[in-house]
Amino acid sequence: MPTPAPNRLNEFSGAFADLGTFLPLVLGLIALNGFSAERIFLGFGLFAIAIACYYRRPIPVQPMKVIAAMTIGLGLSPAVMEASTLMIGLILILLALSGAITALARQLSQAVSVGLQLAIGLQLMKMGLEQISLNWVAGLGALGLLLMFRGNKASIVMLLIIAGGILWQSLGTNTGQLPRQSWQMTLPSLSEWQFAAFSLVLPQLALTLTNAVIATSAMASDKFPEDKARLTPKHLGLSSGLANLLSAPFGGIAMCHGAGGLAAQYSFGARTALAPAIFGVSCLIFATGWQYGLGDLLLLLPLPILGALLTLAGGQLAWSKRFLDGRPFCLVVIGATAITALMVNMAAGLALGLILEWGRKRAITRPESL
């Protein structure tokens, strides 16, 4: 099946549908931890353009959430981020080339995949509602409009809501300025390598393998079956690993793909390479214009409205037709996988789902006793 001609308006709106997760983490690292904005946006820009050229589909690029959130929360230095990014990049490449990622993905049944997507979708909705809570009127109003004008009008409505939010924010209080740090190359100390390995990389790795690699591959293959050969867990693991390994020495932060980002971009019309290309070029523009105050425009994007986009995308990701036509045991696997992923973590949810599926297959294949 040939790649459809892109609807440029849909691709443009889809390109920025994932800003609700991207901006808070990136701006936090810049404003609170003293990271170089130019280097961060340069890394994302080059990664997104490379993704557009290779996958030719709206495969998202996002900050690694555990590493970014803990770096912000603990006030960690760019050197710790560099150590984390280098290590997780190397680990992903080794797991992809060794076949470990592919072997794990082969065990992923549709029920387990739906369970993981349900958990990720609910997490996105929770994050979106937290951002909406900053201004319930604006956030719920935007969400209501998006729900009212779904389908072909979603792209236009999304762009109009964002434009209205920027205008509303610009007429309000002074949003301030983001810092303009110059990047300096640093070498992590031994203690920073150790802290990064045990406190950042290990917790992030489980989420990356489940959400950014396996779940993203399953979802992308379902939405773009004609490109299934390219959208494999091995390729997604390699692209994430290479991006981190190459960008870390130059001030980039830990990056990955993500099922939630794919759901957000797809729900607002992204279907081709044009969406990641638009996002990548936009990041490069911000990287080159940051010293001239261009980055301050990002402060005009209202978080409650970005939260509405995130909430809607999360709901669409969480829902599956398997809730209506799935067999009882499949529903049990879906529910157990999702609950465990939410209550513990994604790796635990994946492990429980695989164990339940293994038990079901054993029960089917075991010969009945005489």
C-alpha positions in Angstrom: 0.0 0.0 0.0 1.6 3.3 -1.1 2.2 6.1 1.4 -0.8 8.5 1.2 -0.4 12.1 0.2 0.0 14.1 3.4 -2.6 16.6 4.5 -0.2 19.4 5.5 -2.5 20.9 8.1 -3.0 17.5 9.8 0.7 16.8 9.7 1.5 20.2 11.2 -1.0 19.8 14.0 0.1 16.2 14.6 3.8 17.3 14.8 3.1 19.4 17.9 0.4 17.2 19.6 2.9 15.8 22.0 4.1 19.1 23.5 2.3 18.4 26.7 5.0 15.9 27.7 7.9 17.5 25.8 7.8 21.1 27.0 7.5 20.7 30.8 10.5 18.4 31.0 12.7 20.3 28.5 12.0 23.7 30.0 12.5 22.4 33.5 16.0 21.1 32.6 16.8 24.5 31.0 15.3 26.8 33.7 16.0 24.8 36.8 19.1 22.7 36.1 21.2 25.1 33.9 21.2 22.9 30.8 22.1 24.4 27.4 18.8 24.9 25.5 20.7 25.1 22.2 22.2 21.7 22.6 19.0 20.1 23.8 16.9 21.4 20.9 19.8 20.6 18.4 19.7 17.0 19.6 16.0 16.7 19.3 16.0 18.4 15.9 18.6 16.1 14.4 17.0 13.0 15.9 13.5 13.9 14.6 14.8 14.6 11.1 16.7 11.3 11.0 13.6 9.5 12.2 11.6 11.2 9.4 14.1 10.1 6.8 14.3 6.4 8.0 10.9 5.5 9.3 8.9 7.8 7.0 6.1 7.7 9.6 5.2 9.9 12.7 7.5 8.1 15.1 7.9 10.5 18.0 11.0 11.7 19.8 10.6 12.5 23.5 12.8 13.1 26.6 13.3 9.9 28.7 10.8 10.7 31.5 12.4 9.0 34.5 15.8 10.4 33.8 14.5 13.9 33.0 12.1 14.0 36.0 14.6 12.8 38.5 17.3 15.2 37.1 14.9 18.1 37.7 13.6 16.9 41.0 17.0 16.2 42.5 18.8 19.2 40.9 21.3 17.0 39.1 24.1 18.4 36.9 24.5 18.0 33.1 27.4 15.7 33.8 25.0 13.1 35.4 22.7 13.5 32.5 25.6 12.9 30.1 26.6 9.7 31.9 23.0 8.4 31.9 22.5 9.2 28.2 25.7 7.5 27.2 25.0 4.4 29.3 21.4 3.9 28.2 22.3 4.5 24.6 25.0 1.8 24.7 22.7 -0.7 26.5 19.9 -0.2 23.9 22.3 -0.8 21.0 23.7 -4.0 22.7 20.2 -5.3 23.5 19.0 -4.6 19.9 22.0 -6.2 18.2 22.0 -9.2 20.5 18.4 -10.0 19.6 17.2 -9.7 23.3 14.7 -7.0 22.4 13.3 -9.1 19.5 13.0 -12.2 21.7 11.1 -10.2 24.3 8.8 -8.7 21.7 7.9 -12.1 20.3 6.3 -13.0 23.7 4.1 -10.0 23.6 0.5 -11.1 22.9 -2.2 -8.7 21.8 -3.8 -8.8 25.3 -0.5 -7.8 26.9 0.0 -5.1 24.4 -3.5 -3.7 25.0 -2.9 -3.8 28.7 0.3 -1.8 28.4 -1.4 0.7 26.1 -4.2 1.1 28.6 -1.8 1.8 31.4 0.2 4.3 29.3 -3.1 6.0 28.2 -4.3 6.4 31.8 -0.9 7.8 32.8 -1.1 10.3 30.0 -4.6 11.3 31.1 -3.4 11.8 34.6 -0.6 14.0 33.5 -2.9 16.0 31.3 -5.5 16.5 34.1 -2.7 17.7 36.3 -1.8 20.4 33.7 -5.5 21.2 33.2 -5.9 21.7 37.0 -3.6 24.8 36.7 -6.7 26.5 35.1 -9.8 24.3 35.0 -11.8 26.8 32.9 -9.3 27.0 30.1 -8.2 23.4 30.2 -11.7 21.8 30.3 -13.0 24.3 27.8 -10.2 23.3 25.4 -10.9 19.6 26.0 -14.6 20.1 25.4 -14.0 21.8 22.1 -11.6 19.0 21.0 -14.1 16.4 21.9 -16.9 18.3 20.1 -14.9 18.7 16.8 -13.2 15.4 16.4 -12.4 13.9 13.0 -11.3 16.1 10.1 -11.8 19.3 12.0 -9.6 18.3 14.9 -6.5 19.8 13.3 -8.0 23.2 12.7 -9.6 23.3 16.2 -6.3 22.3 17.8 -4.4 25.1 16.1 -7.1 27.7 16.8 -7.1 26.7 20.5 -3.3 26.9 20.8 -3.3 30.3 19.0 -6.1 31.6 21.3 -4.2 30.3 24.3 -1.0 32.1 23.3 -3.0 35.3 22.7 -4.6 35.0 26.1 -1.3 34.3 27.8 0.4 37.2 26.1 -2.3 39.6 27.4 -1.8 38.3 31.0 1.1 38.7 33.4 4.7 38.9 32.3 5.9 35.4 31.5 9.6 36.2 32.2 12.6 34.9 30.3 14.3 31.6 30.0 18.1 31.5 30.8 20.6 31.5 28.0 23.5 29.3 29.2 26.5 28.6 27.1 27.4 24.9 26.8 30.6 23.6 28.3 31.8 20.0 27.8 32.1 18.1 31.1 33.5 14.7 32.1 31.4 12.8 34.6 33.2 11.8 37.8 33.2 8.2 39.0 30.5 8.9 41.6 28.3 10.5 38.9 28.7 7.4 36.7 27.7 5.2 39.7 24.7 7.4 40.7 23.5 7.6 37.0 23.7 3.8 36.6 21.8 2.7 39.6 19.4 5.7 40.2 18.6 6.8 36.7 19.5 4.2 34.0 18.1 1.1 35.6 14.6 2.6 36.4 14.5 4.2 33.0 15.5 1.0 31.1 12.4 -0.9 32.0 10.1 1.9 30.9 12.1 2.4 27.7 12.0 -1.2 26.7 8.3 -1.6 27.3 6.9 1.8 26.3 9.4 3.4 23.9 10.4 0.2 22.0 8.0 -2.8 22.3 4.7 -0.9 22.8 5.6 1.7 20.2 6.5 -1.0 17.7 3.3 -2.9 18.3 1.2 0.3 17.9 3.1 1.6 14.8 2.9 -1.8 13.1 -0.9 -1.9 13.8 -1.4 1.6 12.3 1.1 1.3 9.4 1.1 -2.5 8.6 2.7 -1.9 5.2 5.8 -0.6 7.0 6.0 -3.3 9.6 9.4 -4.5 8.5 10.9 -1.1 9.4 8.9 -0.5 12.6 10.4 -3.4 14.5 11.6 -3.3 18.2 15.1 -3.9 17.0 15.1 -0.9 14.8 13.4 1.3 17.4 16.0 0.2 20.0 18.8 0.9 17.6 17.6 4.4 16.6 17.1 5.4 20.3 20.5 4.0 21.3 22.4 5.7 18.5 20.7 9.0 19.1 21.7 9.0 22.7 25.2 7.7 22.1 25.9 10.4 19.5 24.2 13.4 21.2 25.4 12.9 24.8 29.0 14.2 24.3 27.6 17.4 22.7 25.2 18.3 25.4 22.1 16.4 24.4 19.7 14.7 26.9 18.3 11.2 27.1 15.8 10.7 24.3 13.5 7.9 23.1 10.4 7.1 21.2 7.0 6.5 22.9 3.6 4.9 22.4 1.9 7.9 24.0 3.6 10.3 21.6 2.6 8.2 18.7 -1.0 8.1 19.9 -1.1 11.9 20.3 0.4 12.6 16.9 -1.8 10.1 15.1 -4.9 11.3 16.8 -4.4 14.8 15.4 -3.7 13.7 11.9 0.0 12.8 11.6 0.5 10.0 9.1 3.8 10.5 7.2 7.4 11.7 7.6 6.2 15.3 7.3 5.2 15.5 11.0 8.6 14.5 12.6 10.3 16.6 9.9 8.3 19.7 10.9 9.0 19.1 14.6 12.7 18.5 13.9 13.1 21.7 11.8 11.2 23.7 14.5 13.7 22.4 17.1 16.6 23.4 15.0 15.1 26.9 14.6 14.8 27.3 18.4 18.3 26.0 18.8 19.8 28.6 16.5 17.6 31.4 17.7 17.7 30.8 21.5 20.4 33.4 22.2 18.1 36.0 20.5 15.2 35.3 22.8 13.2 33.0 20.5 12.9 30.4 23.3 10.8 32.9 25.4 7.9 32.3 23.0 7.5 28.8 24.5 6.5 30.4 27.8 3.4 31.7 26.0 2.1 28.1 25.4 -0.5 27.6 28.2 0.0 24.3 30.1 -3.7 23.8 30.7 -4.3 23.7 26.9 -1.4 21.4 26.3 -2.9 19.3 29.1 -6.2 19.0 27.2 -4.3 17.7 24.1 -2.5 15.2 26.4 -5.7 14.0 28.1 -7.5 13.5 24.8 -4.6 11.5 23.3 -4.3 9.4 26.5 -8.0 8.5 26.3 -7.7 7.4 22.7 -4.7 5.3 23.5 -6.3 3.7 26.5 -9.4 2.6 24.6 -9.4 -0.6 22.6 -12.1 -2.6 20.8 -10.8 -5.6 22.7 -12.8 -4.3 25.7 -16.0 -5.2 23.7 -15.0 -8.3 21.8 -12.2 -9.8 23.8 -12.6 -13.2 25.5 -12.9 -13.3 29.3 -9.3 -14.5 29.8 -8.0 -11.8 27.5 -9.8 -9.2 29.6 -8.2 -10.6 32.7 -4.8 -10.3 31.1 -5.5 -6.8 30.0 -6.7 -5.7 33.4 -3.9 -7.4 35.4 -1.2 -6.0 33.1 -2.6 -2.5 33.2 -3.2 -2.5 37.0 0.3 -3.9 37.8 1.9 -1.4 35.3 0.1 1.5 37.1 0.6 0.3 40.6 4.3 -0.9 40.3 5.9 -0.1 36.9 5.7 -1.0 33.2 8.3 -3.8 33.6 6.2 -5.5 36.3 3.1 -5.2 34.2 4.8 -6.7 31.2 6.2 -9.6 33.3 2.8 -10.4 34.8 1.1 -10.3 31.5 3.7 -12.6 29.9 3.4 -15.1 32.9 -0.4 -15.2 32.5 -0.1 -15.8 28.7 2.5 -18.5 29.3 0.1 -20.2 31.7 -2.8 -20.0 29.3 -0.7 -21.6 26.5 0.5 -24.3 28.8 -3.0 -25.1 29.8 -4.1 -25.3 26.1 -1.3 -27.5 25.0 -1.2 -29.8 28.1 -2.8 -33.2 27.3 -5.8 -34.0 29.3 -5.3 -36.6 32.0 -6.9 -40.0 31.4 
